[in-house]
């Protein structure tokens, strides 16, 4: 039977401690469960540009915000959307810094008028 040219796995207690952890000396980052539960941002294209949209669950909504479309409060405990410009003139970090909290219905039915 021919020999395998694949490298051997480290013996338990030597080398990497967790399964699949640290290929070539790299550490595997811990999973941030709160961030995972908050939702993954998705990209949406619209006539007014590219937007990143993240769903905020009712459980994670802890503060009061003002919706930019209807100018009423997004109350704690109400599921809503966090939206920021992906193609911001000053870069992605500036777009993220200017993120806004929208009622889901306001975002879906928003007008594209210039603000």
PyMOL commands that place a pseudoatom at each C-alpha (Angstrom):
pseudoatom trace, name=CA, resn=UNK, resi=1, chain=A, elem=C, hetatm=0, pos=[0.000, 0.000, 0.000]
pseudoatom trace, name=CA, resn=UNK, resi=2, chain=A, elem=C, hetatm=0, pos=[1.492, 3.416, -0.964]
pseudoatom trace, name=CA, resn=UNK, resi=3, chain=A, elem=C, hetatm=0, pos=[2.398, 5.984, 1.676]
pseudoatom trace, name=CA, resn=UNK, resi=4, chain=A, elem=C, hetatm=0, pos=[0.386, 9.165, 2.039]
pseudoatom trace, name=CA, resn=UNK, resi=5, chain=A, elem=C, hetatm=0, pos=[2.201, 12.450, 1.445]
pseudoatom trace, name=CA, resn=UNK, resi=6, chain=A, elem=C, hetatm=0, pos=[-0.207, 14.353, 3.677]
pseudoatom trace, name=CA, resn=UNK, resi=7, chain=A, elem=C, hetatm=0, pos=[1.241, 15.871, 6.842]
pseudoatom trace, name=CA, resn=UNK, resi=8, chain=A, elem=C, hetatm=0, pos=[0.303, 14.136, 10.058]
pseudoatom trace, name=CA, resn=UNK, resi=9, chain=A, elem=C, hetatm=0, pos=[-1.977, 15.746, 12.611]
pseudoatom trace, name=CA, resn=UNK, resi=10, chain=A, elem=C, hetatm=0, pos=[-0.334, 16.828, 15.854]
pseudoatom trace, name=CA, resn=UNK, resi=11, chain=A, elem=C, hetatm=0, pos=[-0.598, 14.348, 18.700]
pseudoatom trace, name=CA, resn=UNK, resi=12, chain=A, elem=C, hetatm=0, pos=[-3.124, 15.293, 21.393]
pseudoatom trace, name=CA, resn=UNK, resi=13, chain=A, elem=C, hetatm=0, pos=[-1.499, 17.706, 23.851]
pseudoatom trace, name=CA, resn=UNK, resi=14, chain=A, elem=C, hetatm=0, pos=[1.087, 18.900, 21.325]
pseudoatom trace, name=CA, resn=UNK, resi=15, chain=A, elem=C, hetatm=0, pos=[0.642, 21.628, 18.732]
pseudoatom trace, name=CA, resn=UNK, resi=16, chain=A, elem=C, hetatm=0, pos=[-2.860, 23.008, 18.154]
pseudoatom trace, name=CA, resn=UNK, resi=17, chain=A, elem=C, hetatm=0, pos=[-5.217, 22.413, 21.044]
pseudoatom trace, name=CA, resn=UNK, resi=18, chain=A, elem=C, hetatm=0, pos=[-8.604, 22.710, 19.313]
pseudoatom trace, name=CA, resn=UNK, resi=19, chain=A, elem=C, hetatm=0, pos=[-9.802, 20.973, 16.189]
pseudoatom trace, name=CA, resn=UNK, resi=20, chain=A, elem=C, hetatm=0, pos=[-8.958, 23.164, 13.195]
pseudoatom trace, name=CA, resn=UNK, resi=21, chain=A, elem=C, hetatm=0, pos=[-7.507, 25.896, 15.413]
pseudoatom trace, name=CA, resn=UNK, resi=22, chain=A, elem=C, hetatm=0, pos=[-4.486, 27.852, 14.389]
pseudoatom trace, name=CA, resn=UNK, resi=23, chain=A, elem=C, hetatm=0, pos=[-3.383, 26.866, 10.946]
pseudoatom trace, name=CA, resn=UNK, resi=24, chain=A, elem=C, hetatm=0, pos=[0.236, 27.880, 10.571]
pseudoatom trace, name=CA, resn=UNK, resi=25, chain=A, elem=C, hetatm=0, pos=[0.288, 29.737, 13.883]
pseudoatom trace, name=CA, resn=UNK, resi=26, chain=A, elem=C, hetatm=0, pos=[-2.913, 31.765, 13.401]
pseudoatom trace, name=CA, resn=UNK, resi=27, chain=A, elem=C, hetatm=0, pos=[-5.297, 32.115, 16.316]
pseudoatom trace, name=CA, resn=UNK, resi=28, chain=A, elem=C, hetatm=0, pos=[-9.000, 31.517, 15.735]
pseudoatom trace, name=CA, resn=UNK, resi=29, chain=A, elem=C, hetatm=0, pos=[-11.069, 34.453, 17.063]
pseudoatom trace, name=CA, resn=UNK, resi=30, chain=A, elem=C, hetatm=0, pos=[-13.848, 33.741, 19.536]
pseudoatom trace, name=CA, resn=UNK, resi=31, chain=A, elem=C, hetatm=0, pos=[-17.396, 33.916, 18.249]
pseudoatom trace, name=CA, resn=UNK, resi=32, chain=A, elem=C, hetatm=0, pos=[-19.230, 37.058, 19.388]
pseudoatom trace, name=CA, resn=UNK, resi=33, chain=A, elem=C, hetatm=0, pos=[-22.701, 35.646, 20.050]
pseudoatom trace, name=CA, resn=UNK, resi=34, chain=A, elem=C, hetatm=0, pos=[-24.376, 39.022, 20.586]
pseudoatom trace, name=CA, resn=UNK, resi=35, chain=A, elem=C, hetatm=0, pos=[-23.180, 40.255, 17.215]
pseudoatom trace, name=CA, resn=UNK, resi=36, chain=A, elem=C, hetatm=0, pos=[-24.311, 37.016, 15.562]
pseudoatom trace, name=CA, resn=UNK, resi=37, chain=A, elem=C, hetatm=0, pos=[-27.763, 37.322, 17.113]
pseudoatom trace, name=CA, resn=UNK, resi=38, chain=A, elem=C, hetatm=0, pos=[-28.130, 40.958, 16.061]
pseudoatom trace, name=CA, resn=UNK, resi=39, chain=A, elem=C, hetatm=0, pos=[-28.199, 40.005, 12.401]
pseudoatom trace, name=CA, resn=UNK, resi=40, chain=A, elem=C, hetatm=0, pos=[-25.897, 40.174, 9.460]
pseudoatom trace, name=CA, resn=UNK, resi=41, chain=A, elem=C, hetatm=0, pos=[-25.816, 43.314, 7.372]
pseudoatom trace, name=CA, resn=UNK, resi=42, chain=A, elem=C, hetatm=0, pos=[-27.034, 42.926, 3.833]
pseudoatom trace, name=CA, resn=UNK, resi=43, chain=A, elem=C, hetatm=0, pos=[-26.412, 45.233, 0.886]
pseudoatom trace, name=CA, resn=UNK, resi=44, chain=A, elem=C, hetatm=0, pos=[-29.317, 46.944, -0.841]
pseudoatom trace, name=CA, resn=UNK, resi=45, chain=A, elem=C, hetatm=0, pos=[-29.168, 48.981, -4.024]
pseudoatom trace, name=CA, resn=UNK, resi=46, chain=A, elem=C, hetatm=0, pos=[-31.549, 51.896, -4.490]
pseudoatom trace, name=CA, resn=UNK, resi=47, chain=A, elem=C, hetatm=0, pos=[-31.806, 54.993, -6.689]
pseudoatom trace, name=CA, resn=UNK, resi=48, chain=A, elem=C, hetatm=0, pos=[-30.165, 56.974, -3.877]
pseudoatom trace, name=CA, resn=UNK, resi=49, chain=A, elem=C, hetatm=0, pos=[-27.113, 54.710, -3.573]
pseudoatom trace, name=CA, resn=UNK, resi=50, chain=A, elem=C, hetatm=0, pos=[-25.821, 51.525, -1.980]
pseudoatom trace, name=CA, resn=UNK, resi=51, chain=A, elem=C, hetatm=0, pos=[-26.981, 50.803, 1.575]
pseudoatom trace, name=CA, resn=UNK, resi=52, chain=A, elem=C, hetatm=0, pos=[-26.050, 48.320, 4.265]
pseudoatom trace, name=CA, resn=UNK, resi=53, chain=A, elem=C, hetatm=0, pos=[-29.110, 47.155, 6.213]
pseudoatom trace, name=CA, resn=UNK, resi=54, chain=A, elem=C, hetatm=0, pos=[-29.046, 45.177, 9.454]
pseudoatom trace, name=CA, resn=UNK, resi=55, chain=A, elem=C, hetatm=0, pos=[-32.108, 43.869, 11.281]
pseudoatom trace, name=CA, resn=UNK, resi=56, chain=A, elem=C, hetatm=0, pos=[-32.329, 44.766, 14.958]
pseudoatom trace, name=CA, resn=UNK, resi=57, chain=A, elem=C, hetatm=0, pos=[-34.453, 42.294, 16.909]
pseudoatom trace, name=CA, resn=UNK, resi=58, chain=A, elem=C, hetatm=0, pos=[-36.937, 43.436, 19.523]
pseudoatom trace, name=CA, resn=UNK, resi=59, chain=A, elem=C, hetatm=0, pos=[-34.845, 41.767, 22.222]
pseudoatom trace, name=CA, resn=UNK, resi=60, chain=A, elem=C, hetatm=0, pos=[-31.712, 43.718, 21.236]
pseudoatom trace, name=CA, resn=UNK, resi=61, chain=A, elem=C, hetatm=0, pos=[-33.468, 47.077, 20.797]
pseudoatom trace, name=CA, resn=UNK, resi=62, chain=A, elem=C, hetatm=0, pos=[-32.636, 48.800, 24.081]
pseudoatom trace, name=CA, resn=UNK, resi=63, chain=A, elem=C, hetatm=0, pos=[-32.590, 52.528, 23.289]
pseudoatom trace, name=CA, resn=UNK, resi=64, chain=A, elem=C, hetatm=0, pos=[-34.946, 55.089, 21.788]
pseudoatom trace, name=CA, resn=UNK, resi=65, chain=A, elem=C, hetatm=0, pos=[-34.064, 56.424, 18.329]
pseudoatom trace, name=CA, resn=UNK, resi=66, chain=A, elem=C, hetatm=0, pos=[-35.761, 58.830, 15.924]
pseudoatom trace, name=CA, resn=UNK, resi=67, chain=A, elem=C, hetatm=0, pos=[-36.692, 57.385, 12.533]
pseudoatom trace, name=CA, resn=UNK, resi=68, chain=A, elem=C, hetatm=0, pos=[-35.412, 59.735, 9.782]
pseudoatom trace, name=CA, resn=UNK, resi=69, chain=A, elem=C, hetatm=0, pos=[-38.419, 59.061, 7.524]
pseudoatom trace, name=CA, resn=UNK, resi=70, chain=A, elem=C, hetatm=0, pos=[-41.385, 59.661, 9.842]
pseudoatom trace, name=CA, resn=UNK, resi=71, chain=A, elem=C, hetatm=0, pos=[-39.587, 61.611, 12.622]
pseudoatom trace, name=CA, resn=UNK, resi=72, chain=A, elem=C, hetatm=0, pos=[-41.203, 59.530, 15.356]
pseudoatom trace, name=CA, resn=UNK, resi=73, chain=A, elem=C, hetatm=0, pos=[-39.535, 57.422, 18.019]
pseudoatom trace, name=CA, resn=UNK, resi=74, chain=A, elem=C, hetatm=0, pos=[-38.305, 53.884, 17.483]
pseudoatom trace, name=CA, resn=UNK, resi=75, chain=A, elem=C, hetatm=0, pos=[-38.990, 52.648, 21.006]
pseudoatom trace, name=CA, resn=UNK, resi=76, chain=A, elem=C, hetatm=0, pos=[-37.021, 50.072, 22.996]
pseudoatom trace, name=CA, resn=UNK, resi=77, chain=A, elem=C, hetatm=0, pos=[-38.328, 46.557, 22.419]
pseudoatom trace, name=CA, resn=UNK, resi=78, chain=A, elem=C, hetatm=0, pos=[-39.463, 47.304, 18.847]
pseudoatom trace, name=CA, resn=UNK, resi=79, chain=A, elem=C, hetatm=0, pos=[-37.786, 45.430, 15.995]
pseudoatom trace, name=CA, resn=UNK, resi=80, chain=A, elem=C, hetatm=0, pos=[-36.351, 47.824, 13.416]
pseudoatom trace, name=CA, resn=UNK, resi=81, chain=A, elem=C, hetatm=0, pos=[-33.526, 48.291, 10.888]
pseudoatom trace, name=CA, resn=UNK, resi=82, chain=A, elem=C, hetatm=0, pos=[-30.113, 49.875, 11.259]
pseudoatom trace, name=CA, resn=UNK, resi=83, chain=A, elem=C, hetatm=0, pos=[-29.106, 51.456, 7.942]
pseudoatom trace, name=CA, resn=UNK, resi=84, chain=A, elem=C, hetatm=0, pos=[-25.919, 53.141, 6.742]
pseudoatom trace, name=CA, resn=UNK, resi=85, chain=A, elem=C, hetatm=0, pos=[-24.540, 54.282, 3.397]
pseudoatom trace, name=CA, resn=UNK, resi=86, chain=A, elem=C, hetatm=0, pos=[-22.127, 51.786, 1.873]
pseudoatom trace, name=CA, resn=UNK, resi=87, chain=A, elem=C, hetatm=0, pos=[-20.850, 54.138, -0.835]
pseudoatom trace, name=CA, resn=UNK, resi=88, chain=A, elem=C, hetatm=0, pos=[-20.302, 57.147, 1.436]
pseudoatom trace, name=CA, resn=UNK, resi=89, chain=A, elem=C, hetatm=0, pos=[-18.228, 59.964, -0.046]
pseudoatom trace, name=CA, resn=UNK, resi=90, chain=A, elem=C, hetatm=0, pos=[-15.691, 59.782, 2.820]
pseudoatom trace, name=CA, resn=UNK, resi=91, chain=A, elem=C, hetatm=0, pos=[-15.457, 55.995, 2.985]
pseudoatom trace, name=CA, resn=UNK, resi=92, chain=A, elem=C, hetatm=0, pos=[-17.071, 53.063, 4.728]
pseudoatom trace, name=CA, resn=UNK, resi=93, chain=A, elem=C, hetatm=0, pos=[-16.111, 54.196, 8.249]
pseudoatom trace, name=CA, resn=UNK, resi=94, chain=A, elem=C, hetatm=0, pos=[-17.858, 57.537, 7.750]
pseudoatom trace, name=CA, resn=UNK, resi=95, chain=A, elem=C, hetatm=0, pos=[-20.955, 55.781, 6.446]
pseudoatom trace, name=CA, resn=UNK, resi=96, chain=A, elem=C, hetatm=0, pos=[-21.013, 53.499, 9.474]
pseudoatom trace, name=CA, resn=UNK, resi=97, chain=A, elem=C, hetatm=0, pos=[-20.616, 56.475, 11.812]
pseudoatom trace, name=CA, resn=UNK, resi=98, chain=A, elem=C, hetatm=0, pos=[-23.712, 58.063, 10.241]
pseudoatom trace, name=CA, resn=UNK, resi=99, chain=A, elem=C, hetatm=0, pos=[-25.945, 54.994, 10.597]
pseudoatom trace, name=CA, resn=UNK, resi=100, chain=A, elem=C, hetatm=0, pos=[-29.601, 55.552, 11.427]
pseudoatom trace, name=CA, resn=UNK, resi=101, chain=A, elem=C, hetatm=0, pos=[-32.363, 53.450, 12.951]
pseudoatom trace, name=CA, resn=UNK, resi=102, chain=A, elem=C, hetatm=0, pos=[-35.477, 53.137, 10.786]
pseudoatom trace, name=CA, resn=UNK, resi=103, chain=A, elem=C, hetatm=0, pos=[-38.885, 51.574, 11.326]
pseudoatom trace, name=CA, resn=UNK, resi=104, chain=A, elem=C, hetatm=0, pos=[-39.004, 48.564, 9.020]
pseudoatom trace, name=CA, resn=UNK, resi=105, chain=A, elem=C, hetatm=0, pos=[-42.107, 49.851, 7.240]
pseudoatom trace, name=CA, resn=UNK, resi=106, chain=A, elem=C, hetatm=0, pos=[-40.593, 53.327, 6.811]
pseudoatom trace, name=CA, resn=UNK, resi=107, chain=A, elem=C, hetatm=0, pos=[-37.497, 51.860, 5.156]
pseudoatom trace, name=CA, resn=UNK, resi=108, chain=A, elem=C, hetatm=0, pos=[-39.535, 49.637, 2.829]
pseudoatom trace, name=CA, resn=UNK, resi=109, chain=A, elem=C, hetatm=0, pos=[-41.807, 52.493, 1.712]
pseudoatom trace, name=CA, resn=UNK, resi=110, chain=A, elem=C, hetatm=0, pos=[-39.298, 55.357, 1.834]
pseudoatom trace, name=CA, resn=UNK, resi=111, chain=A, elem=C, hetatm=0, pos=[-39.273, 58.080, -0.752]
pseudoatom trace, name=CA, resn=UNK, resi=112, chain=A, elem=C, hetatm=0, pos=[-36.055, 58.746, -2.630]
pseudoatom trace, name=CA, resn=UNK, resi=113, chain=A, elem=C, hetatm=0, pos=[-36.289, 62.510, -2.489]
pseudoatom trace, name=CA, resn=UNK, resi=114, chain=A, elem=C, hetatm=0, pos=[-33.101, 64.455, -1.872]
pseudoatom trace, name=CA, resn=UNK, resi=115, chain=A, elem=C, hetatm=0, pos=[-32.507, 65.194, 1.820]
for i in range(1, 115): cmd.bond("trace and resi %d" % i, "trace and resi %d" % (i + 1))
show_as sticks, trace
zoom trace
